[in-house]
Amino acid sequence: MVLSKDESPIYDIRISTIGPGYVSGQGAVQELTDMDLAMKLHYLKTVYYFRSPAFEGLTIINIKETLFNWTAHAYIPCGRLRRADSGRPYIKCNDCGIRLIEARCKLSLDEWLELKNDSKHKLLVPNQVLGPELLFSPLALMQLTKFTCGATSVGVSWAHVLGDAFSKACFMNLWGQAFRRQYPAQPLCMDHSNDDGHNMKSPLKDPLSIKRVGPLGDHWATPNDTKLETYSFYMSSPEITRLQSKICGDKDHQQIPAFESICSVVWKCVAKVKHGSEVSIVTICTRDSKSTFERIITNRAQLIKVVKTDTSIEESSLMELGLLIMNQGVDQRRNIEEAMRYNSEFPDFLVYGANLTFVDLHDIPVYDLDIRGNTSVYVDCAIDNVGDEGVVLVFPTRKDTGSGLTVSITLPQNHISELKSMLKKEWSMY
């Protein structure tokens, strides 16, 4: 099917709100940590694509029933934000629910996935931000889109103030269990172990990992005038191995892992694209391997490291850049918490895109969402409301297709075309 340039393939849109099927956390208060508040301007977007058997024979009433039961065991994202007398935001667990959007697409799933436009996934996930009526804004939104072939996409928008991408995946995977009427022994909870402030000190200046914006009040949207564009590509396991070999050369004793190898190439290419404007500082976000947050949604299990160099990125070898990323990153989580805590105005920060930011999601369990024995044929991951330095996500593909990775790059629109050409020509990454 061919669509005209101005014709939207998405139609028949219906909106409702789904909350717990019975009173769950009614009246409870969920305090937010300093790290939660530092991440509040960002939104995590995921689109799961399922073939027809996953939802075949299910009415919207059947699907909503699973949502009622699911959210009763994961009720915190159904709450709404409030402010204490001090002005500090918190979540009121009042069972107001998540927003549900139903829609249809004029294309089949295969036709949709064949579209070359990387922005197509945005049409299948809600784009609402928190505020300006903060008291009524849902923290999580879901969009179910039915394709002409019977396939269904599940698009989820998750306010980062709730937790990181791994927390969001845990939240979604519980929904799959709800189809089998399997529920956790205890409701999904949120990390409330805010640092007690021991050895914390008022920072003289903001850490390198954040960019202060605003103040934005109750409208948690990035005031970014730069037009950003996303470009994504797939790298198979053999392609990743070849890239690592090019980087390491004859230094067999020194292996640069896949994520760091990809970061090195993109970092160097972005530096070239910026034509002399040095990209000397980058932010690296990875899962903390020592994290003990199980069945807890949190923003404190993600390492946020800054890598800084005084040497020219364009003249550095990829091996040098890879080793920098591996060994020289400085964890800034405590610095970020200090910057948030010791400011009475509760400032607004950008983390993703404050510097060129690389996010390692290679082991995120997004393909563990199982709907009646069916897992996604493809999952797209994105972060919305990022700073104009850009963000690079590295996330997995289906396990049965090998151990390849998808790389999604969001940069100012005027840099994307040259970057695509450079990655394709010099590194066969496209």
N, C-alpha and C positions, 0 to 999 in steps of 0.2 A: 504494500500500500504506500502511495506517495502523498505526503502532506504538503500543503502550501507553506510558504515561509512563515506566515502569520497565524497559521491554524494550529491551535493547541491540540495535542493528541489526548489530553486528559479532559474528561467531561463527567457529567452526572455526579457532581460532588455533594455529599451529604455529611453533616457534622453533628456529632453528639458527644456526650460526656459519660465516661464509664468509671464507676467507683466500686469499692468493695461491696460484695453482696450482703455483708452484715457488718455491724459496727466493729471496727478493728482498733485503730489507735485514737479513736475519738477523744479529743481534749488533750492528748499528749503534746508535748513540746519537744522539738528536735533542735538543739543548739547546733550552730555551724562553727566549724573550726576556722582558724585564721587562714589556713590553706584553702578551705572551701570558698571563703569570701574573696581570696586572691584570684580564684579561677572563675568568678561569677559572670564575667562578660562573654565567656566562650560557650559554645553549644556543640555537642557531639551528634553527628548524623550518621545513621546506618540504614542501608536498604538491603533487605534479604529478598532474593528471587527464588520462588518455589514453582516447580512444575505442577500441573493440574491435580495429581493425586493427593497433594497435601491438604487441600481444602475442598476437594470434590465431595458433593453431597451435603456440605455444611451450609446451613442458612446463617444469616447474620445474627439471628437469635442464638443459634448454637455457639457461634464464635464469642458473642457477648457473654454468654454463660461462663465460658472459660476465663474471660477477663474479670468477671465478678469474683470468681473463686481465686484467681491468681492475685489480684490486687489486695484481697483480704490478707494474704500472706506477705505482701510487699507493698504496704500501705503508705510508707513515707513519701514516695514520689506522687502520691495522690493528694498531698497536703498543699497548703498555700503559704506564701511568704508573709511575714509580719515583721514589724520593727519594735524592739524594746524601747523603753523610755530613753535609753542612751542613744538610740538610733541604729543599734546593731541589728541586722536582719536575723531572723530565725524561722523555722518551719513550724507552722501550726498543723498538726496532724488531724485534720477535720474531715477526712474522707471525701473531699470535693471531687476527686477523680482525675483521670487522665483524659485528654481530648482525643476523640476518635474521628477520623475522616474516612469516609468510604468514597471510592472513585472508580471510574472505568477508563481503559485506554483503548484507542482505536487500532492499535497494532497488536500483533502476536508477540509473545516473549522473545522469540528468535529475531523478529524484525526489530524489536526494541534494542536488544543487546548488540545488534549489528550497526546501529547508528553510531557515527563517528564523533558526535558531539559529546564531550565529557560532562557537559552541564545537564545532560538528560536526567541523571539520577536526582537532581534537585527538584524535579517535578513530582517525584514520588515520595517526598518526605516533607512534613510540615516545616514552614519557615518562620514561624512565630517566635518572637523573643519575649523575655520577661519585661512587663511594664508596657506603657507608662502606668496602667492601673495594676500595680504590682500585687495588690491583694487578691485579684481575680485571675491572675495569669497561671495556667497549668505548668508544672515543672517538667512534665513528660507528655509527648504527643505521639500518636500513632496514625499512620495512613495505610489502609488496605486498598490496593489498586488491582482490579481484575482485568486481565488481558483477554483478547478475543479467543485465544486458544484454550482458555480455562485456567491458565497459570495466574499466580497471585504474587504481588510484591508486598512486603511489609516494611514500611518506612518509619523510622523512629527518630524523633528529636528529643534529646536529653540535655537538660540544663547542667552544665559542668559543675555548678555549685553543689550538685548532689554527689558527684564522684567521678572518677576517671573512666576511661574506655573499658577497662577490665571490670569495673563495678557495673557498668551499663550492660556488658555482655552477660554477667551473672544474673542481673535482673531479668533480661530477656529470656535466658535459658530456662528460668523457672516457669515461664509461660508454656513452654513445650511440655514440661512436666504436668502442668495443669490439665492438658488434654488427656493425660493418662490418669488423672485424679491422684497424682502423687504430689505431696506438699511437704515443705521442710518442717522439721520438728518445732523450730522456732521461726517467727517472722524474720524476714530480711531486715537487718538493722543498719544504722549509720554510725560511723566512727564519731565518738564524742570525747575522745581522750585528747583534748587540746593540751598542748605543751603547757606545763605549769609555770613557765616563765623562768625557771631556774637557769642561771647563767645567760639569760637573754639580756640584751642591752639595746637601748635606743640607737638606731642606725644613724650615722652622720649623713649618709646619702643612700639612695635607692640601689639595690643590687643590680648587677648588669643584666640579669635575666628578665627584668620587667620594664614596662614602659607605663608611666603614669598618664592617665587621660582624665577628661572630665573636669569637674564633678558632673556625674550623669544623673544623680538623684534616683528616681524610681524607674527610669527607662534604661534597662541594661542592654544597650546596643552600642556597637563600636562606632565612634564618630570618625569614620575613615572615608576620605574623599577619593582615595586611590581605587581605580577599577581593578579588581583582582580576577584572575582567570585560572582555571584548573586544567592540568594536563596529566593524564595517567597512562601507564603502559605496564605490560606484564613481562616479567623476566623468568624464564624457565630455570630449573636447577642446573642444566649444562651451561646456560648463558652466565649464570652467577659464578660457576666454577671457572669459566674462561676469564671473566672479569677479575676474579681473585688472582688468577695466574698472571695476568697482565700487570697487576699492581705489584705483586711480590717478585716477579721475575725469577731469578735463580736463587732467591733467598728462601729456600724450602723450609728453613727452620722458623721463619717468621710468617705466620698466617694471619691475615686480616679477615675477620668474620664478615658474613654477607651484608649485614646492616651497615657496618662501618665502611665497607668497600663502596656501597652505593652512596653513602653520605659524602665520601671523599670525592667521588666523581662529580656529584651535583654541586658540592661546595665550590670546587675548582671552576666548573662551567658557569655558575652564577657569577663568580668573581670576574670571569672574562666578559660575560654579558653586560656587567655594570661598567665596563670600560674605564678602569682606573679607580673607581670608587671602591675602596677596599672593603671586603667582607671579613674583617679580622676577628669578629666575635660571632660564634654560633651557639645556639642552645640545643642540648641533647636531652630528650625525654625518653626514659626507659623504665620498665617495670623493676622495682626494687626486689632483687632475688631473695633478700632477707625478710621480705614482708610476711607478716603473720595474719593479715586481714582476710580471714576466710568467712564467706557469707556476710561480709560487711561491705557496704558501699562507702567509699572513702576517696579523698584526694591526697592522702598522705602516703600512699604506697607507690607513687610514681616519682622516680628520681628526676630532678630538674638540674642538669649540669650545664655549666658554661665553659666553653673552650675558647681561649683567647691566644692569639699569636701576634708577634711583632714582625714576622717575616711575611713576604709577599705570597699570597695564596696562589696567584698565577704562576709564580716561579717555583713553588714547592712541589715536590713529587707526591703522587698519590699515597705512596708508602708513608711519607712523613705526615701527611694529613690523617691517614688512618690511625697511625700510632698516637697522634695528638688526641683524636677522639677517644681512643681506647684508654689512654693512660693519664691524660692531663685535665680531664673534666673535673670541675669543682662543684660539688653539690650545693645548691643555693636554697634548699627548702627552708632551713632555719632563717636565713637572711630574709626570705620573702615573708615568713611569718612575723619576723621582727618589724618589717616595714609596715605590715598591716596592723599589728598590735599597738605599736607606739605612735599611732596617728589617730587623734580623737575624731577625725572627720570620716573615718572608714573609707579610705581612698579607693579609686577605681583603677585597676591595673590590667594591662595586657601581658600575657606570658607568651602564648603562641604568636609568633610574628613580631614580637618586640625586637628580636634578632632573627636572622634566618634560623628556623627551628626544625629540627629533625625528630620525628616521633616514631619510636620502635614499637610496632604492634605485631611483630612477626609471629608471636605465639598467643595472640588473643583468641579465645575460643568462640569466635563468631559462628563457626560452622557446627557448633554443638547444639544450636537451636533445632530441635527435632519436633516436627509437627506430624503426629500420627505415623511415625516411622520414616518420614521424609525430611531430608536436610536440604539446604539451599544449593542451587546450582551455581550461584554467584552471590557474593556479598560486596557491597561498596561501602567504604568508610570515609568520612570527611569530618573536618572541624570547621565550624562557621564562626564568623566574627573574629577574624585574626588580624594582626597588624600588617602593615604594608611591606615588611621585610620578608614575609612569606613563610609557608610551612610545607614540610615534606613528610608524608605518611608512608610507612612501609608496612603492609599488612598481607596476610596469607591468602592462598587460594585453596580450593578443595583438596583434601588429603589424597583423594583417589586420582588427582591429576598430577601428582608429583609434589615436590617441595618448593615450587616456584613462589614468587612474591609479586605483589602488585605495588607499584610506586606511584603515588599521587602527589603532584607538585602544584601548589597554589602560589602564584607570584603576581606582581603587577602585570597587567595585560600587555604592556609594551615590551616586556622581557620574554614572554612565553614563546613567541615565534622563533626568535634567535636561539633560545635555549633548546627547543625541540630539534632544530636543525643541527645544533652542535652535538647533542646527545646521540642523534642518529648517525651523523657523519663520522664522529670521532670514536664513538663507543658502541655503536650498533644497538643503542637503547631506544626502542620505539614501539 
